Amino acid sequence: MGDFYAYFFDHLPDVGSGLWVTVEATVLGALVALALSFVFGLMANSGPALARGVSRVVVEFFRGTSLYVQLFWLYYAFPLLFGYELTPLFCGVLAFGMNYGAYGSEVVRGALNAVPKGQWEAAVALNMTPLQRMRRVVLPQAWVQMIPSFTNLLIQLLKCTPLLWLITASDLTTVVQQMRDRTGETTWAFVTLLVMYFVLAYALTLLMNALERHAKARLGRPANARAGSAAVKAPGVPGGVR
């Protein structure tokens, strides 16, 4: 134990560098996933059959194939096929974003479908354009319902970042693994990893909980109210619709 932590604190800059790569992969991957979630989630709820079909094919492909294989394909097979090599971090961000974006699109689709039909009808009655209806009435209500599921996906994404080690990215897991190899302290190396990932996950949970409270407050909903359990005062619809 003493040898590992002496080495650990002597090499804190390396730990910080690995931690930064892990945070980068998590945040950037989450942003890509969020964007794709809305793109394919909205396509799945759109009118044209072609858009719905494309969304379904893409979502099922990335949900039905392994993230492990997707990472390896981007890092090892892509350069052989197209002659252009991607950096390990970029491969990780892209793979995480596409994989979790596929899962997130189902969250978006389900949340949009959960918005009461009366809210859609009220927005139409107020002569709102489709964009206005989505931006001012539907999305604010659906967003509150999406956040808990997005929180779970974000934590899962964080816990998948150790896969970057497989494509030579120097993330937090890689750095601690190297320290374990040099000190021979397997137990304390992995205890340290467990604690560090728990702290990161807990910080993300607190951040998402704060975001959920803010979203509920904008709708005039109590912070402890469950999604769909209270009447919603939709922005742009006077008095809201029950």
DRENVEX-5766 format. One line per 8 residues: number of its first residue (from 1); for each residue x, y, z of N, C-alpha, C. Coordinates in steps of 0.02 Angstrom, whole numbers, plus 32768, in hexadecimal, padded with zeros to 4 digits. Layout:
NUM) X/Y/Z/X/Y/Z/X/Y/Z; ...;
***
This chain:
1) 802A/7FC3/8000/8000/8000/8000/802B/803F/8000; 805D/8040/802D/8087/807B/8033/80AD/808A/7FF4; 80C6/8055/7FD3/80ED/805F/7F96/80C1/807C/7F5E; 8083/8063/7F59/8058/807B/7F23/8047/80C4/7F2D; 8032/80D7/7F6A/801C/811C/7F74/8056/814D/7F74; 8091/8136/7F87/80CC/8161/7F81/80DA/816F/7F37; 80D5/813B/7F0F/80DF/8144/7EC6/80A6/816E/7EA8; 8069/8163/7EC0/802F/8187/7EA8/8037/81D2/7EB2;
9) 8049/81E6/7EEF/804E/822D/7EFE/808C/824D/7EE0; 80BE/8224/7ED2/80FA/823E/7EAF/80EC/824B/7E66; 80B7/822D/7E4B/80A7/8234/7E04/8062/8251/7DFA; 804F/8280/7E23/800D/829F/7E1D/8001/82C1/7DD9; 8034/82E0/7DBA/8028/82FC/7D78/8011/82C8/7D45; 802C/828B/7D4A/8016/8256/7D1D/7FCE/8243/7D2B; 7FBD/8240/7D6C/7F78/8231/7D7F/7F48/8267/7D65; 7F5C/82A6/7D6D/7F33/82DD/7D54/7F2A/82DA/7D09;
17) 7F5F/82C7/7CE5/7F5A/82C1/7C9D/7F29/828A/7C89; 7F2E/8250/7CAB/7F00/821A/7C9C/7EB8/822B/7CAE; 7EB0/824E/7CE7/7E6E/8264/7CFC/7E4F/8293/7CC9; 7E78/82C0/7CAE/7E5F/82EF/7C7D/7E48/82CC/7C3D; 7E6C/8298/7C28/7E58/8272/7BEC/7E15/8250/7BFA; 7E0C/8234/7C35/7DCD/8213/7C47/7D94/8245/7C47; 7D9F/8280/7C64/7D6B/82B4/7C66/7D5B/82CC/7C1F; 7D8F/82D6/7BF7/7D84/82EC/7BB2/7D5A/82B9/7B8B;
25) 7D6C/827A/7B91/7D47/8246/7B6D/7CFF/8242/7B84; 7CF5/824B/7BC5/7CB1/8249/7BE0/7C87/8284/7BC9; 7CA2/82C0/7BD0/7C7C/82FD/7BBF/7C70/8301/7B73; 7CA5/82F8/7B4C/7C9C/82FD/7B03/7C71/82C5/7AE8; 7C7B/8288/7B02/7C50/8250/7AED/7C08/825D/7AFF; 7BFC/827A/7B3A/7BB7/8289/7B4F/7B98/82BF/7B22; 7BBF/82F0/7B0E/7BA4/8324/7AE1/7B91/8308/7A9D; 7BBD/82DD/7A82/7BAD/82BC/7A42/7B6F/8290/7A4A;
33) 7B6C/826B/7A81/7B33/823F/7A8D/7AF2/8267/7A94; 7AF6/82A0/7AB7/7ABA/82CA/7AC0/7AA1/82E4/7A7D; 7AD0/82FC/7A53/7ABC/8315/7A11/7A9B/82DE/79E7; 7ABA/82A3/79E6/7A9E/826D/79BE/7A5D/8253/79DC; 7A57/8257/7A1E/7A18/8242/7A3E/79DE/826B/7A24; 79E7/82AC/7A20/79B1/82D7/7A08/79A6/82D0/79BD; 79DC/82C9/7998/79D4/82C1/794F/79AB/8283/793F; 79C0/824A/795A/799D/820C/7948/795C/8204/796F;
41) 7958/8221/79AB/7919/821F/79D0/78E3/8247/79AD; 78F5/8282/7994/78C4/82AC/7970/78B3/828C/792C; 78E4/826E/790C/78D7/824B/78CC/78A6/8212/78D6; 78AD/81EE/790E/7881/81B6/791C/7839/81CC/7927; 7830/820C/793C/77EC/8226/7948/77D3/8251/790F; 77F9/8253/78D9/77E6/827F/78A1/77B3/825C/7874; 7797/8283/7846/7764/8267/7819/777F/823A/77E3; 77B3/8250/77BD/77CA/8229/7784/77E2/81E3/7798;
49) 77CB/81B1/7774/77DF/816C/7783/782A/8161/7779; 7847/8185/7747/788E/817D/773A/78B8/8192/7776; 78A6/81CB/7795/78CB/81E3/77D0/78C5/81B2/7809; 7889/8197/7814/787F/8166/784A/78A6/8127/783C; 78A8/8112/77FD/78CC/80D6/77EB/7917/80DD/77F4; 7932/8117/77DE/797A/8123/77E7/798C/8124/7831; 7963/8146/7859/796F/8149/78A1/7970/8103/78BF; 793F/80DA/78AD/793A/8097/78CA/7976/806C/78B7;
57) 798C/8070/7878/79C5/8047/7862/7A04/805B/7887; 7A11/809D/788C/7A4E/80B5/78AD/7A4D/80A3/78F7; 7A15/80B0/7917/7A10/80A2/7960/7A19/8059/796E; 79F8/802E/7948/79FD/7FE6/7955/7A43/7FCC/7946; 7A64/7FEA/7915/7AA9/7FD4/7905/7AD8/7FE2/793F; 7AD6/801F/7959/7B05/8031/798E/7AF1/8014/79D2; 7AB0/8007/79DD/7A9C/7FE5/7A1A/7AAB/7F9A/7A16; 7AAB/7F7F/79D9/7AB3/7F37/79D1/7AFA/7F20/79C6;
65) 7B29/7F4E/79C3/7B70/7F3B/79BB/7B97/7F52/79F9; 7BCD/7F2F/7A07/7BF3/7F3B/7A44/7C1B/7F7C/7A40; 7C1A/7FA1/7A77/7C44/7FDE/7A7B/7C8E/7FCB/7A75; 7CA0/7F93/7A90/7CE5/7F7A/7A8C/7CF9/7F72/7A42; 7CCE/7F54/7A1A/7CDC/7F4A/79D2/7CDC/7F8C/79AD; 7CAE/7FB9/79BE/7CAC/7FFA/799E/7CED/8020/79A9; 7D07/801E/79E6/7D47/803F/79F4/7D7F/8022/79CB; 7D83/7FE0/79C9/7DB8/7FBF/79A3/7DB1/7FCD/7959;
73) 7D73/7FCF/7940/7D69/7FDB/78F9/7D81/8022/78E6; 7D6F/8053/790F/7D84/8097/7900/7DCF/80A0/7904; 7DEE/807F/7935/7E36/808B/7940/7E62/8060/7913; 7E4D/8022/7906/7E78/7FF5/78E0/7E60/7FE8/7898; 7E1F/7FE0/788E/7E07/7FD0/784B/7DFD/800E/781F; 7DE6/8045/783C/7DD9/8081/7815/7E17/8099/77EF; 7E53/809D/780F/7E8E/80B3/77EA/7EA0/8084/77B0; 7E94/8043/77B8/7EA4/8014/7782/7E75/801C/7747;
81) 7E36/802D/7754/7E05/8035/771F/7E09/8078/76FC; 7E16/80AD/7723/7E12/80F1/7707/7E54/8116/7707; 7E88/80F8/7724/7ECA/8116/7722/7ED2/8154/774D; 7EA6/815C/777F/7EA9/8197/77AB/7EA5/817F/77F3; 7ED8/818E/781A/7EDB/8176/785F/7EBC/81A8/788F; 7E90/8190/78BA/7E71/81BA/78EC/7E96/81B5/792F; 7E96/81EB/7955/7EB8/81E9/7996/7E8F/81BE/79C6; 7EAF/819F/79F8/7E8A/8175/7A28/7E50/819A/7A4A;
89) 7E5C/81D9/7A5F/7E27/81FE/7A81/7DED/820B/7A52; 7DFB/821E/7A15/7DC6/822B/79E4/7D9D/81EB/79D7; 7DC0/81B3/79D1/7D9D/8173/79C8/7D6F/8165/7A02; 7D88/8171/7A3F/7D60/8165/7A7A/7D23/8192/7A7D; 7D2C/81D2/7A70/7CF4/8201/7A71/7CBF/81EE/7A3D; 7CD7/81DD/7A01/7CA9/81CB/79CB/7C82/818B/79DB; 7CA6/8158/79F4/7C85/8118/7A04/7C54/8121/7A3E; 7C6A/8144/7A72/7C3D/814F/7AAB/7BFF/8177/7A95;
97) 7C0B/81AB/7A6D/7BD4/81D5/7A57/7BA1/81AF/7A2D; 7BB8/8186/79FE/7B8A/8162/79D3/7B66/812B/79FA; 7B8A/8107/7A24/7B6B/80D1/7A4A/7B37/80EA/7A7A; 7B49/811B/7AA3/7B1A/8134/7AD5/7AE7/8163/7AB6; 7AF8/8181/7A7D/7AC6/81A9/7A59/7A8D/817E/7A41; 7A9C/813F/7A2E/7A68/8110/7A18/7A38/8101/7A52; 7A55/80F4/7A8D/7A2A/80E8/7AC7/7A04/8128/7ADB; 7A26/8161/7AD7/7A07/81A0/7AE9/79CD/81B3/7ABC;
105) 79D1/819E/7A7C/799B/81AF/7A4E/7959/818F/7A63; 795D/8154/7A82/7921/8134/7A9C/7905/815A/7AD8; 7932/8177/7B00/791C/81A1/7B38/78F6/81DE/7B1D; 7911/81FE/7AEA/78F1/8239/7ACD/78AD/8226/7AAF; 78AC/81F0/7A89/786E/81DA/7A69/7838/81CB/7A9D; 784B/81A8/7AD1/781B/8198/7B05/7802/81D5/7B2B; 782F/8204/7B39/781B/8240/7B5E/77ED/826C/7B34; 77FA/8271/7AF3/77CE/8298/7AC8/7788/8278/7AC5;
113) 7786/8237/7AC1/7745/8214/7ABF/771F/821A/7B01; 7744/8226/7B37/7724/822A/7B79/7705/826E/7B87; 7715/82A0/7B5F/76F6/82E2/7B68/76AB/82DC/7B58; 767F/82F1/7B85/7637/82E9/7B79/7621/8306/7B36; 75F4/82E2/7B16/75DB/82F8/7AD5/75BB/833D/7AD8; 759C/834D/7B12/757D/838E/7B19/75AE/83C8/7B12; 75ED/83BD/7B26/761F/83F1/7B20/762E/83FF/7AD6; 7632/83CA/7AAE/763D/83D3/7A66/7602/83F8/7A47;
121) 75C6/83E3/7A5A/7589/8402/7A3D/7583/844B/7A52; 7596/845B/7A90/7592/84A0/7AA7/75C2/84CC/7A7F; 75FD/84B2/7A71/762E/84D9/7A4A/7615/84E4/7A03; 75F4/84B2/79E6/75D8/84BA/79A3/75A0/84EE/79A4; 7577/84EB/79D9/753F/851B/79DF/7558/8563/79E5; 7594/856C/7A01/75B1/85AF/7A06/75D5/85C4/79C7; 75CE/859B/7992/75EA/85AB/7950/7636/85AE/7951; 7656/8584/797A/769F/8580/797B/76B7/8558/793F;
129) 76F2/856A/7926/7711/8542/78F1/772C/8501/7910; 773A/84CE/78E8/7755/8490/7903/7794/849B/792D; 77BF/84C9/7916/77FD/84D7/793C/77ED/84F7/797F; 77BE/8526/797F/77AA/8546/79BD/778A/8514/79EE; 7760/84E8/79D3/7740/84B6/79FE/7775/848A/7A20; 77A6/8475/79F9/77D9/8449/7A14/7805/846E/7A47; 7819/84AC/7A36/7849/84D1/7A5F/7829/84ED/7A9F; 77EB/8505/7A9A/77CD/8529/7AD2/779D/84FF/7AFD;
137) 7783/84C9/7AE1/7751/84A2/7B05/7767/845B/7B12; 777B/8437/7ADE/7788/83F0/7AE4/77CB/83E1/7B05; 7801/83FD/7AEA/7843/83ED/7B03/784E/83FF/7B4D; 7836/8439/7B65/7840/8448/7BAD/7822/8412/7BDA; 77E9/83F6/7BC6/77C9/83C2/7BEE/77EC/837F/7BE5; 77FE/8370/7BA8/7820/8330/7B9A/7865/832F/7BBA; 7887/8369/7BBA/78CB/836C/7BD4/78CE/8356/7C1D; 789D/836B/7C45/789B/8358/7C8C/7899/830C/7C93;
145) 7874/82EB/7C67/786E/82A3/7C6A/78AD/827F/7C4F; 78D2/82A1/7C24/790F/8283/7C08/7949/8282/7C3A; 794D/82B3/7C66/7989/82BD/7C8E/799C/827F/7CB8; 796D/825F/7CDC/7982/8224/7D04/79A1/81ED/7CD9; 7983/81E0/7C9F/799E/81AD/7C72/79E1/81C2/7C55; 79E7/8202/7C44/7A27/821B/7C2B/7A5D/8217/7C61; 7A4A/8221/7CA0/7A7A/821B/7CD6/7A96/81D4/7CDA; 7A6A/81A3/7CD4/7A81/815D/7CD4/7AB0/814F/7C9A;
153) 7A9F/8168/7C5E/7AC9/815D/7C24/7B0D/8180/7C2C; 7B0D/81BB/7C4A/7B4B/81DF/7C55/7B79/81B9/7C84; 7B5D/819D/7CB9/7B86/8175/7CE7/7BA0/8137/7CC5; 7B76/8117/7C9C/7B8D/80DD/7C77/7BC6/80EF/7C47; 7BC0/8129/7C27/7BF4/813F/7BFA/7C36/8149/7C1F; 7C32/816A/7C59/7C6E/8173/7C82/7C8F/8130/7C93; 7C66/80FF/7CA5/7C81/80BE/7CB9/7C9D/8096/7C7E; 7C8D/80AC/7C41/7CA9/808B/7C06/7CEB/80AB/7BF0;
161) 7CFD/80E4/7C0B/7D3C/8104/7BF5/7D7B/80DA/7C01; 7D7D/80AB/7C31/7DB9/8080/7C35/7DC7/8058/7BF6; 7D94/8051/7BCA/7DA1/802F/7B8A/7DD3/8054/7B5F; 7DDE/8095/7B6D/7E10/80BB/7B48/7E55/809D/7B4F; 7E5F/807A/7B87/7E9F/8059/7B92/7EAF/8027/7B5A; 7E7A/8009/7B3D/7E83/7FD7/7B09/7E9B/7FF5/7AC7; 7E91/8036/7ABE/7EA8/8056/7A80/7EE0/8089/7A8F; 7F04/807B/7AC4/7F43/809F/7AD6/7F38/80E7/7AED;
169) 7EFC/80FA/7B00/7EF2/813E/7B1B/7F08/813F/7B64; 7F2B/8174/7B77/7F46/8178/7BBB/7F13/8197/7BEA; 7EDE/8170/7BF8/7EAB/8188/7C25/7EBD/8176/7C6D; 7E8F/8183/7C9B/7E9B/8177/7CE2/7EAB/812D/7CF0; 7E87/8100/7CD1/7E93/80B9/7CDB/7ED8/80A5/7CC3; 7EED/80BF/7C89/7F2F/80AF/7C6E/7F66/80C5/7C9E; 7F60/8102/7CB9/7F93/811C/7CE6/7F98/80F2/7D25; 7F5E/80E1/7D43/7F60/80B9/7D80/7F78/8073/7D72;
177) 7F67/8057/7D37/7F81/8015/7D24/7FCD/8016/7D20; 7FE9/804B/7D04/8032/8051/7D00/8051/8055/7D45; 8030/807A/7D72/8049/807E/7DB6/8046/803A/7DD9; 8011/8015/7DCB/800B/7FD2/7DE8/8043/7FA4/7DD0; 8053/7FA9/7D8F/8088/7F7F/7D73/80CC/7F8F/7D92; 80D7/7FCF/7DA2/8118/7FE4/7DBB/8120/7FD9/7E06; 80E8/7FD6/7E2A/80EC/7FCD/7E73/80D7/7F87/7E89; 80B3/7F63/7E5D/809C/7F20/7E6F/8061/7F20/7EA0;
185) 8042/7F5A/7EAB/800A/7F60/7EDB/7FC8/7F5E/7EB5; 7FB0/7F22/7EA7/7F72/7F1B/7E80/7F36/7F32/7EA8; 7F31/7F1B/7EE6/7EF5/7F2A/7F0F/7EEB/7F75/7F17; 7F1F/7F99/7F2C/7F17/7FE0/7F3A/7F10/8009/7EFA; 7F2C/7FF0/7EC3/7F23/8013/7E84/7EDA/8013/7E70; 7EB9/7FD9/7E77/7E74/7FD5/7E62/7E44/7FF4/7E95; 7E57/7FF3/7ED4/7E2F/8017/7F06/7E30/8062/7EF6; 7E6A/807B/7EE3/7E70/80C1/7ED1/7E45/80D2/7E94;
193) 7E47/80A5/7E62/7E1D/80B0/7E27/7DD3/80B0/7E38; 7DBF/8081/7E63/7D79/807E/7E78/7D63/80C0/7E98; 7D8C/80D9/7EC5/7D7B/8117/7EE9/7D78/8152/7EB9; 7DA8/8156/7E8B/7DAB/8190/7E5E/7D6F/818F/7E2E; 7D5D/8155/7E14/7D23/8152/7DE7/7CE3/815F/7E0D; 7CDF/8149/7E4B/7CA3/8157/7E73/7C9C/81A2/7E7E; 7CD2/81C4/7E8D/7CCF/820D/7E98/7CB9/8230/7E58; 7CD4/821B/7E1F/7CC0/8239/7DE0/7C76/822D/7DD2;
201) 7C60/81EF/7DDD/7C1A/81DF/7DD0/7BEB/8206/7DFE; 7C00/820D/7E3D/7BD6/8230/7E6D/7BD2/827B/7E5B; 7C09/8297/7E45/7C09/82DD/7E30/7BDB/82E7/7DF4; 7BDC/82B9/7DC5/7BAF/82BE/7D8B/7B66/82B8/7DA1; 7B59/828B/7DD1/7B15/8282/7DE9/7AFB/82C2/7E0A; 7B25/82E2/7E33/7B11/8321/7E53/7B03/8357/7E1F; 7B2D/8359/7DEC/7B24/838B/7DB6/7AE2/837F/7D92; 7AD4/8341/7D81/7A96/8332/7D5D/7A58/833C/7D89;
209) 7A5E/832E/7DCA/7A27/833B/7DF8/7A17/8386/7DFB; 7A4B/83AF/7DFC/7A42/83F7/7DFC/7A20/840E/7DBB; 7A34/83EF/7D84/7A16/83FF/7D43/79CC/83EC/7D42; 79BC/83B3/7D60/7977/839D/7D63/794D/83CD/7D8E; 7968/83E3/7DC7/7943/8413/7DF1/7936/8454/7DCC; 7969/846B/7DA6/7960/84A9/7D80/792B/84A0/7D4A; 792A/8467/7D28/78F9/845B/7CF4/78B3/8458/7D11; 78AB/8439/7D4B/786A/8435/7D6C/7853/847A/7D83;
217) 7882/84A2/7D9C/7871/84E5/7DB3/7857/8510/7D7A; 7872/8508/7D3F/785B/852E/7D05/7813/851D/7CF2; 77FF/84E1/7D03/77BA/84CC/7CF5/778B/84D9/7D30; 77A7/84F4/7D68/777F/84FF/7DA3/776D/84BF/7DC6; 7797/848B/7DBE/778A/844B/7DDC/77B6/8443/7E1A; 779C/8427/7E51/77C6/841B/7E8D/7803/83F0/7E7C; 783B/83FE/7E9D/7879/83DB/7E8E/7874/8391/7E9A; 7849/837B/7EC9/7843/8334/7ED8/780A/8312/7EB4;
225) 77EA/8337/7E85/77B2/8319/7E60/77CD/82EB/7E2B; 77AA/82B4/7E20/77BD/8285/7DEC/77A4/829E/7DA9; 77C7/8288/7D75/77B3/829D/7D32/776C/8286/7D24; 7743/82B4/7D0D/76FF/82A3/7CFB/76CE/82A1/7D35; 76E7/82B0/7D72/76BB/82AB/7DAD/7696/82EB/7DBD; 76A6/8321/7D99/7685/8361/7DA7/7672/8382/7D66; 7640/83AE/7D6A/762E/83D4/7D2F/7667/8402/7D1D; 7670/840C/7CDC/76AA/8432/7CC5/7694/8475/7CA9;
233) 76B6/84A8/7CBE/76AA/84E9/7CA1/76DF/84F2/7C6B; 76CC/84E5/7C2E/76FB/84E5/7BF7/770D/852C/7BE3; 774E/853B/7BDA/7762/857D/7BC4/7741/858E/7B81; 7724/85C8/7B7E/7704/85DD/7B40/76BB/85CB/7B3C; 76A2/85A1/7B6B/765B/8590/7B6C/763C/85AD/7BAA; 7617/85E4/7BA6/75FE/8605/7BE2/75D7/85D6/7C0E; 75EB/85D2/7C4E/75C7/85A9/7C7E/75D5/855F/7C7A; 75F5/854B/7C45/7603/8504/7C3C/75C4/84DF/7C29;
241) 75CB/849E/7C1E/7592/8474/7C0B/7593/8436/7C37; 755A/8426/7C51/7554/83E9/7C7A/753B/83AF/7C4F;
***
